[in-house]
């Protein structure tokens, strides 16, 4: 009998798994126990072929493979290497000492070479937290594993090379296995993938560009309505360029999610830019929220963690997909439950919705005549429920700019690079204000905490009180106006939001025209 170590993942949380192999007398058979799924059970055939093709024989006896603890569900092909090495150790071809403090991850090809696996970054983090000194992974997974401090990372290409390393022999020069991509990669990525798109490319739409800067400064959700071709998608794609780089802790967390999903690029294992996820409107609830039939994978909500989730043509998404946004928008995480497993994924993203004014898209335009009935327009708007709309801070209605407006805006728009500096300065003020708390951005702070510790000025309070007395604001809306007011004040370098800041926040919340004081932020000096 011999044992090696691997890691099982429950969402982003990992736990060590002891891989025990017992070779005993009896009819030749290989049995895998320990609550393993189909992929793990198939490992006995992969490992057997890999062991034989690596220069040794498979035991002609009963081989029992136990994955302990047996109460944890096991899924994935990353147990292959640990199982094969445990078989070698049980045959006394490997010493037990170097196996005790090492975690082994990797999928075996039939010829004994190692294939890359998903989830190496969170698995390495779990191994380091459990006190292991070393982790052995496929060579192509080394960059992401080395992001975790405190654990030695060894990259190997094959089972033969791993055995030679453990016994101190000459390591064979086996060629690497070309990486396989069977994950259906989602588009993600900030500036690494999309490039920095310039907000100045959007013709006109001065107020919407201003609202976009406020959304970037405070991390607020945004809903844009307007006819096709008006600039909604262009504005949404330019939001990541306004956001600062992720702090190292957030970058590790985001990278761990993408590693688990299999969308982490091997050439850039640390995601430094906020992700940008824009799923198609035909995406299912599992693709958006997360899940799967064999193993639970993160969905678009989690892949957009610390970044932007853009739902273009939002009313065309299925109603259950849109309603699934409610809890993550408030809690910042997603709980995916199945019969045998429950996984928790982070999902603190910035939501941007875009929609046409009606099914034909021509409502409110001059060039084309809308043919939709009032009932059709109301049903189209009602596809996005009131609770979802209430959770969105900024609402804007985009209209086609006139020729004088275009001529006036020409040459007066600041670039993305200039506005990113303004956003970064506003976020620095928030970081200083909330230092020592668990909050980072204005959108994170509960309304009760804002009223208690960071109240607005007397004039600003008067504006809010009058709106509440007139029942023009609900309690939740008032809290969101407070957060918006602080973001406006941070952009205007005010120490406390005044009455004008609260008025501008109300205008952003309701989609009303903005004052020139705020619009000047996006105008070139």
RABEL-V563258 format. One record per residue. N is the residue number from 1. RES is the residue in one small letter. PHI is phi in whole degrees, -180 to 180 (none if undefined). PSI is psi as a letter, one per 40 degrees, with the letter a starting at -180 (none if undefined). D_FIRST is the distance of its C-alpha to the first C-alpha in whole Angstrom. Layout:
N_RES_PHI_PSI_D_FIRST ; N_RES_PHI_PSI_D_FIRST
//
This chain:
1_x_none_i_0 ; 2_x_-151_i_4 ; 3_x_-144_i_7 ; 4_x_-129_a_11 ; 5_x_-131_i_14 ; 6_x_-138_a_17 ; 7_x_-136_h_20 ; 8_x_-107_i_22 ; 9_x_-111_h_26 ; 10_x_-118_g_28 ; 11_x_70_b_31 ; 12_x_-92_e_31 ; 13_x_-85_h_29 ; 14_x_-116_i_26 ; 15_x_-135_h_23 ; 16_x_-64_i_19 ; 17_x_-125_h_16 ; 18_x_-92_h_13 ; 19_x_-98_h_11 ; 20_x_-102_h_7 ; 21_x_-127_h_6 ; 22_x_-121_h_4 ; 23_x_-109_h_6 ; 24_x_-133_i_9 ; 25_x_-71_i_12 ; 26_x_143_a_15 ; 27_x_-63_h_17 ; 28_x_-59_h_16 ; 29_x_-165_i_16 ; 30_x_-124_h_14 ; 31_x_-122_h_14 ; 32_x_-112_h_14 ; 33_x_-126_i_15 ; 34_x_116_f_16 ; 35_x_59_f_20 ; 36_x_-95_i_20 ; 37_x_-88_a_23 ; 38_x_-63_d_24 ; 39_x_-63_d_24 ; 40_x_-69_d_20 ; 41_x_-63_d_20 ; 42_x_-70_e_21 ; 43_x_-61_d_19 ; 44_x_-62_d_17 ; 45_x_-77_d_20 ; 46_x_-64_d_20 ; 47_x_-67_d_17 ; 48_x_-61_d_17 ; 49_x_-64_d_20 ; 50_x_-66_d_20 ; 51_x_-65_d_17 ; 52_x_-64_d_19 ; 53_x_-78_e_22 ; 54_x_-97_e_21 ; 55_x_106_e_21 ; 56_x_-135_i_18 ; 57_x_-99_i_17 ; 58_x_-82_h_15 ; 59_x_-57_h_12 ; 60_x_-88_f_15 ; 61_x_-143_a_13 ; 62_x_-85_h_12 ; 63_x_-112_h_10 ; 64_x_-109_h_9 ; 65_x_-111_h_10 ; 66_x_-116_h_11 ; 67_x_-107_h_13 ; 68_x_-108_i_14 ; 69_x_-75_i_17 ; 70_x_-73_e_18 ; 71_x_-82_e_21 ; 72_x_-90_h_22 ; 73_x_-66_i_23 ; 74_x_-117_h_21 ; 75_x_-143_i_23 ; 76_x_110_i_24 ; 77_x_-99_e_22 ; 78_x_-77_e_21 ; 79_x_-84_e_18 ; 80_x_-57_d_17 ; 81_x_-64_d_17 ; 82_x_-64_d_14 ; 83_x_-66_d_12 ; 84_x_-63_d_13 ; 85_x_-68_d_12 ; 86_x_-65_d_8 ; 87_x_-66_d_8 ; 88_x_-59_d_10 ; 89_x_-68_d_8 ; 90_x_-66_d_5 ; 91_x_-85_e_8 ; 92_x_64_f_9 ; 93_x_-96_e_12 ; 94_x_-132_i_12 ; 95_x_-77_i_12 ; 96_x_-80_d_10 ; 97_x_-60_d_14 ; 98_x_-70_e_16 ; 99_x_-87_e_13 ; 100_x_-68_d_14 ; 101_x_-112_f_17 ; 102_x_-126_i_18 ; 103_x_-104_h_18 ; 104_x_-119_h_18 ; 105_x_-133_h_20 ; 106_x_156_i_22 ; 107_x_-98_h_22 ; 108_x_-94_h_22 ; 109_x_-79_i_25 ; 110_x_-67_d_24 ; 111_x_-90_e_25 ; 112_x_96_e_22 ; 113_x_-78_i_25 ; 114_x_-104_h_24 ; 115_x_-104_i_27 ; 116_x_-66_i_28 ; 117_x_-129_i_27 ; 118_x_-83_i_29 ; 119_x_77_e_29 ; 120_x_-66_d_27 ; 121_x_-63_d_30 ; 122_x_-65_d_29 ; 123_x_-67_d_25 ; 124_x_-66_d_26 ; 125_x_-61_d_28 ; 126_x_-67_d_26 ; 127_x_-65_d_23 ; 128_x_-65_d_26 ; 129_x_-66_d_27 ; 130_x_-81_e_24 ; 131_x_96_e_24 ; 132_x_-77_i_22 ; 133_x_-87_d_23 ; 134_x_-145_i_22 ; 135_x_-136_h_22 ; 136_x_-110_h_22 ; 137_x_-134_i_24 ; 138_x_-59_i_26 ; 139_x_-58_d_29 ; 140_x_-74_e_31 ; 141_x_-94_e_30 ; 142_x_-62_d_30 ; 143_x_-57_d_34 ; 144_x_-74_d_33 ; 145_x_-66_d_30 ; 146_x_-75_e_32 ; 147_x_-71_e_34 ; 148_x_-93_h_32 ; 149_x_-79_i_33 ; 150_x_88_e_30 ; 151_x_-141_h_27 ; 152_x_-79_h_27 ; 153_x_-111_h_27 ; 154_x_-121_h_25 ; 155_x_-100_h_26 ; 156_x_-130_i_25 ; 157_x_-106_d_26 ; 158_x_-155_i_23 ; 159_x_-67_d_20 ; 160_x_-61_d_21 ; 161_x_-65_d_23 ; 162_x_-65_d_20 ; 163_x_-64_d_18 ; 164_x_-63_d_21 ; 165_x_-65_d_21 ; 166_x_-74_d_18 ; 167_x_-96_e_18 ; 168_x_80_f_22 ; 169_x_-94_a_23 ; 170_x_-75_h_26 ; 171_x_-85_h_26 ; 172_x_-72_i_27 ; 173_x_-95_g_30 ; 174_x_-77_i_29 ; 175_x_-73_i_32 ; 176_x_-74_i_31 ; 177_x_-82_h_31 ; 178_x_-59_h_34 ; 179_x_-66_i_34 ; 180_x_-107_h_34 ; 181_x_-118_g_36 ; 182_x_-113_f_35 ; 183_x_-99_e_36 ; 184_x_64_g_40 ; 185_x_-58_h_41 ; 186_x_-85_i_43 ; 187_x_-75_h_46 ; 188_x_-144_i_46 ; 189_x_128_e_47 ; 190_x_58_a_50 ; 191_x_-76_d_51 ; 192_x_-64_d_48 ; 193_x_-100_d_49 ; 194_x_-92_e_52 ; 195_x_78_i_54 ; 196_x_-82_h_57 ; 197_x_-88_h_59 ; 198_x_-88_h_63 ; 199_x_-67_e_64 ; 200_x_-69_e_67 ; 201_x_-72_e_67 ; 202_x_-78_h_68 ; 203_x_-76_h_71 ; 204_x_68_a_73 ; 205_x_53_f_71 ; 206_x_-63_d_72 ; 207_x_-69_d_71 ; 208_x_-70_d_68 ; 209_x_-66_d_66 ; 210_x_-64_d_67 ; 211_x_-62_d_65 ; 212_x_-65_d_62 ; 213_x_-65_d_63 ; 214_x_-64_d_63 ; 215_x_-62_d_60 ; 216_x_-67_d_58 ; 217_x_-67_d_59 ; 218_x_-106_e_58 ; 219_x_72_f_55 ; 220_x_-89_i_57 ; 221_x_-75_i_57 ; 222_x_-142_i_59 ; 223_x_-128_h_61 ; 224_x_-115_h_64 ; 225_x_-123_h_66 ; 226_x_174_i_68 ; 227_x_-68_i_69 ; 228_x_-60_i_67 ; 229_x_78_e_68 ; 230_x_-85_e_69 ; 231_x_120_e_66 ; 232_x_-64_d_63 ; 233_x_-67_d_60 ; 234_x_-60_d_62 ; 235_x_-64_d_62 ; 236_x_-62_d_58 ; 237_x_-70_e_57 ; 238_x_-95_e_59 ; 239_x_-65_d_57 ; 240_x_-58_d_54 ; 241_x_-66_d_56 ; 242_x_-84_e_58 ; 243_x_-86_i_54 ; 244_x_-75_i_53 ; 245_x_-61_i_50 ; 246_x_-74_h_47 ; 247_x_-59_i_46 ; 248_x_-60_d_43 ; 249_x_-64_d_41 ; 250_x_-68_d_42 ; 251_x_-62_d_41 ; 252_x_-64_d_38 ; 253_x_-65_d_38 ; 254_x_-64_d_40 ; 255_x_-63_d_37 ; 256_x_-64_d_34 ; 257_x_-64_d_36 ; 258_x_-69_d_37 ; 259_x_-64_d_33 ; 260_x_-66_d_32 ; 261_x_-81_e_35 ; 262_x_81_e_34 ; 263_x_-110_e_38 ; 264_x_-83_h_37 ; 265_x_-69_h_39 ; 266_x_-68_d_37 ; 267_x_-85_e_40 ; 268_x_-142_g_41 ; 269_x_-69_e_37 ; 270_x_-106_h_39 ; 271_x_-79_h_42 ; 272_x_-91_d_45 ; 273_x_-100_i_47 ; 274_x_-60_h_48 ; 275_x_-65_i_46 ; 276_x_-129_h_49 ; 277_x_-116_h_48 ; 278_x_-133_g_50 ; 279_x_-68_i_49 ; 280_x_-72_i_51 ; 281_x_-70_e_53 ; 282_x_-90_e_51 ; 283_x_-61_i_48 ; 284_x_-82_i_46 ; 285_x_-64_d_45 ; 286_x_-66_d_42 ; 287_x_-66_d_42 ; 288_x_-85_d_44 ; 289_x_-86_d_42 ; 290_x_121_i_39 ; 291_x_140_a_36 ; 292_x_141_i_35 ; 293_x_-81_d_34 ; 294_x_-95_d_30 ; 295_x_-137_i_30 ; 296_x_-84_h_32 ; 297_x_-115_i_34 ; 298_x_-69_i_37 ; 299_x_-100_a_40 ; 300_x_-63_d_44 ; 301_x_-60_d_44 ; 302_x_-81_d_41 ; 303_x_-66_d_42 ; 304_x_-90_e_45 ; 305_x_-55_h_44 ; 306_x_63_e_46 ; 307_x_-138_a_48 ; 308_x_-121_h_50 ; 309_x_-109_h_50 ; 310_x_-110_h_53 ; 311_x_-109_g_54 ; 312_x_-80_i_57 ; 313_x_52_f_59 ; 314_x_-56_d_57 ; 315_x_-65_e_59 ; 316_x_-82_e_58 ; 317_x_-69_i_54 ; 318_x_-62_i_53 ; 319_x_-62_d_54 ; 320_x_-69_d_51 ; 321_x_-70_d_50 ; 322_x_-66_d_53 ; 323_x_-68_d_52 ; 324_x_-69_e_48 ; 325_x_-77_e_50 ; 326_x_-59_d_51 ; 327_x_-66_d_48 ; 328_x_-61_d_47 ; 329_x_-63_d_50 ; 330_x_-94_d_50 ; 331_x_-91_d_47 ; 332_x_83_e_45 ; 333_x_-150_i_42 ; 334_x_-122_h_41 ; 335_x_-110_h_39 ; 336_x_-107_h_37 ; 337_x_-112_h_36 ; 338_x_-128_i_34 ; 339_x_-60_d_33 ; 340_x_-109_e_30 ; 341_x_-158_i_30 ; 342_x_-129_h_33 ; 343_x_-123_i_33 ; 344_x_-116_h_36 ; 345_x_-120_i_37 ; 346_x_-70_i_40 ; 347_x_-154_f_43 ; 348_x_-99_g_46 ; 349_x_-117_i_48 ; 350_x_-105_h_52 ; 351_x_-91_h_53 ; 352_x_-127_h_56 ; 353_x_-110_i_58 ; 354_x_-134_h_60 ; 355_x_-149_i_63 ; 356_x_-80_i_66 ; 357_x_-72_e_69 ; 358_x_-160_i_69 ; 359_x_-58_d_67 ; 360_x_-79_e_70 ; 361_x_85_e_69 ; 362_x_-102_e_73 ; 363_x_-62_h_74 ; 364_x_85_e_76 ; 365_x_-95_i_76 ; 366_x_-98_d_80 ; 367_x_-68_d_79 ; 368_x_-119_i_78 ; 369_x_-99_h_79 ; 370_x_-74_h_76 ; 371_x_-108_e_76 ; 372_x_-84_i_74 ; 373_x_-79_i_75 ; 374_x_-56_d_75 ; 375_x_-67_d_73 ; 376_x_-64_d_70 ; 377_x_-66_d_70 ; 378_x_-67_d_69 ; 379_x_-64_d_67 ; 380_x_-65_d_65 ; 381_x_-67_d_65 ; 382_x_-73_e_64 ; 383_x_-65_d_61 ; 384_x_-99_h_60 ; 385_x_-68_i_60 ; 386_x_-58_d_62 ; 387_x_-59_d_58 ; 388_x_-70_d_57 ; 389_x_-60_d_60 ; 390_x_-69_d_61 ; 391_x_-86_e_57 ; 392_x_-99_h_59 ; 393_x_-76_d_61 ; 394_x_-114_h_63 ; 395_x_-123_h_65 ; 396_x_-135_h_67 ; 397_x_-109_h_69 ; 398_x_-93_h_70 ; 399_x_-125_i_73 ; 400_x_-67_h_75 ; 401_x_-72_i_76 ; 402_x_-78_i_80 ; 403_x_-63_d_82 ; 404_x_-62_d_83 ; 405_x_-66_d_80 ; 406_x_-66_d_78 ; 407_x_-66_d_81 ; 408_x_-69_d_80 ; 409_x_-80_e_77 ; 410_x_-62_h_77 ; 411_x_82_e_76 ; 412_x_-108_e_75 ; 413_x_-96_h_71 ; 414_x_-78_i_69 ; 415_x_-78_i_66 ; 416_x_-60_d_62 ; 417_x_-62_d_62 ; 418_x_-67_d_65 ; 419_x_-71_d_64 ; 420_x_-63_d_60 ; 421_x_-66_d_62 ; 422_x_-62_d_63 ; 423_x_-64_d_60 ; 424_x_-62_d_58 ; 425_x_-65_d_61 ; 426_x_-65_d_61 ; 427_x_-71_d_57 ; 428_x_-63_d_58 ; 429_x_-65_d_60 ; 430_x_-66_d_58 ; 431_x_-62_d_55 ; 432_x_-68_d_58 ; 433_x_-70_d_59 ; 434_x_-101_e_55 ; 435_x_-62_h_54 ; 436_x_92_e_52 ; 437_x_-113_i_51 ; 438_x_-91_e_48 ; 439_x_-104_i_51 ; 440_x_-120_d_52 ; 441_x_-112_i_54 ; 442_x_-61_d_57 ; 443_x_-67_e_56 ; 444_x_-84_d_53 ; 445_x_-80_h_55 ; 446_x_-63_i_56 ; 447_x_-60_d_60 ; 448_x_-64_d_60 ; 449_x_-72_d_59 ; 450_x_-63_d_61 ; 451_x_-67_d_64 ; 452_x_-81_d_63 ; 453_x_-108_d_62 ; 454_x_-133_g_63 ; 455_x_-73_i_67 ; 456_x_-81_i_69 ; 457_x_-70_i_73 ; 458_x_-61_d_75 ; 459_x_-65_d_77 ; 460_x_-65_d_73 ; 461_x_-65_d_73 ; 462_x_-63_d_76 ; 463_x_-63_d_75 ; 464_x_-66_d_72 ; 465_x_-61_d_74 ; 466_x_-66_d_77 ; 467_x_-69_d_74 ; 468_x_-68_d_72 ; 469_x_-64_d_76 ; 470_x_-81_e_77 ; 471_x_57_f_73 ; 472_x_-92_e_73 ; 473_x_-135_i_69 ; 474_x_-87_i_67 ; 475_x_-62_d_65 ; 476_x_-66_d_62 ; 477_x_-63_d_64 ; 478_x_-63_d_66 ; 479_x_-63_d_62 ; 480_x_-71_d_62 ; 481_x_-65_d_65 ; 482_x_-60_d_64 ; 483_x_-63_d_61 ; 484_x_-63_d_63 ; 485_x_-62_d_66 ; 486_x_-67_d_64 ; 487_x_-66_d_63 ; 488_x_-62_d_66 ; 489_x_-64_d_67 ; 490_x_-65_d_65 ; 491_x_-70_d_66 ; 492_x_-93_e_69 ; 493_x_57_f_68 ; 494_x_-94_h_70 ; 495_x_-71_d_68 ; 496_x_-136_h_69 ; 497_x_-62_h_69 ; 498_x_-97_a_73 ; 499_x_-62_d_75 ; 500_x_-66_d_75 ; 501_x_-62_d_71 ; 502_x_-68_d_71 ; 503_x_-62_d_73 ; 504_x_-65_d_71 ; 505_x_-64_d_68 ; 506_x_-63_d_70 ; 507_x_-65_d_71 ; 508_x_-65_d_68 ; 509_x_-67_d_66 ; 510_x_-98_e_69 ; 511_x_78_f_70 ; 512_x_-84_i_73 ; 513_x_-60_i_75 ; 514_x_-97_i_74 ; 515_x_-74_i_76 ; 516_x_-66_d_77 ; 517_x_-62_d_75 ; 518_x_-86_d_72 ; 519_x_-64_d_73 ; 520_x_-64_e_74 ; 521_x_-63_d_70 ; 522_x_-97_e_70 ; 523_x_-90_h_73 ; 524_x_-70_i_73 ; 525_x_-77_none_76
//
